[in-house]
Amino acid sequence: MPTLMIDGAPIAYTDTGAPTGRPAAGTVVFGHGLLFGGWMFQPQIEVLRAHYRCITIDWRGQGATPATARGYDMDTLTGDAVAVLRHLEVAPVHWVGLSMGGFIGQRIAARHAALLRTLTLLDSSAEPEDPTKIGEYKRLALALRLFGARPILGKIEPHLFGPSFLANPANRPAIDKWAARLRRCDRAAVRKAVLGVADRASVEHEITAITVPTLVAVGADDTATPPARSERIAELIPGARLHAIADCGHTSSLEQPTAITELLQDFLGNH
């Protein structure tokens, strides 16, 4: 993957380039969720790249972006994303962020509105982490740092995937692929990424100023950022559209790829 040096950190990204015969096509930028990488949007990119330039960004210490000494908080990652958009000269873009990518997308939309054309928030939240979950997340992060992912996969999976997805044996290869990628990441870096999410600040007071067209979608069975969190976002962002995805947990782009792709096609096609 290519990288860009942002504030001393090599940030990995992918870029499909403009579709053949469509040099002026719009650009869709994907921000991944915690414990994943830009690869989690491959089902959507395979379809959308025929009509859009598609870019993914891997956050510090995740995906193909190496560990850094600092910078795992949401504000620093927002700065990374803004710098990537400016360096590639692609703004205004359609931002699609899942969970952590949505935390960052909301900050970009509220603080750097000129960089975005639309905002899509999948399985995300504008609020701080649920206080009842912070302790568990931090304990899991420490266990991952000390022992690696393999011993605790059974405790992590229910946070990321819904019960319908986990119960279907046909989905096991996709889950195993995710687990293998996670095991290749730097343990200390992943722990810092988890802490950055667990300790994030609220942006509820900021997102009321968002003016770009906004789509909010959430898995009906999401337990990491439950539907009420997305409902709250839709209440706060003027004109936001809200959709619930049936039989889906926290990782909607992989659990219900066709439903998410169709939502994006409809939403982006109208903006």
HELIX and SHEET records of a PDB file:
HELIX    1   1 GLY A   38  PHE A   41  5                                   4    
HELIX    2   2 GLN A   42  LEU A   48  1                                   7    
HELIX    3   3 MET A   74  LEU A   88  1                                  15    
HELIX    4   4 MET A  100  ARG A  111  1                                  12    
HELIX    5   5 ALA A  113  LEU A  115  5                                   3    
HELIX    6   6 PRO A  131  PHE A  147  1                                  17    
HELIX    7   7 ARG A  150  ILE A  152  5                                   3    
HELIX    8   8 LEU A  153  LEU A  160  1                                   8    
HELIX    9   9 PRO A  163  ALA A  167  1                                   5    
HELIX   10  10 PRO A  169  ASN A  171  5                                   3    
HELIX   11  11 ARG A  172  ARG A  184  1                                  13    
HELIX   12  12 ARG A  187  ALA A  198  1                                  12    
HELIX   13  13 GLU A  204  ILE A  207  1                                   4    
HELIX   14  14 PRO A  227  LEU A  236  1                                  10    
HELIX   15  15 SER A  252  GLU A  255  1                                   4    
HELIX   16  16 PRO A  257  GLY A  269  1                                  13    
SHEET    1   A 8 THR A   3  ILE A   6  0                                        
SHEET    2   A 8 ALA A   9  ASP A  15 -1                                        
SHEET    3   A 8 ARG A  53  ILE A  57 -1                                        
SHEET    4   A 8 THR A  27  GLY A  31  1                                        
SHEET    5   A 8 VAL A  93  LEU A  98  1                                        
SHEET    6   A 8 LEU A 116  LEU A 122  1                                        
SHEET    7   A 8 THR A 214  GLY A 219  1                                        
SHEET    8   A 8 ARG A 241  ILE A 245  1                                        
END                                                                             
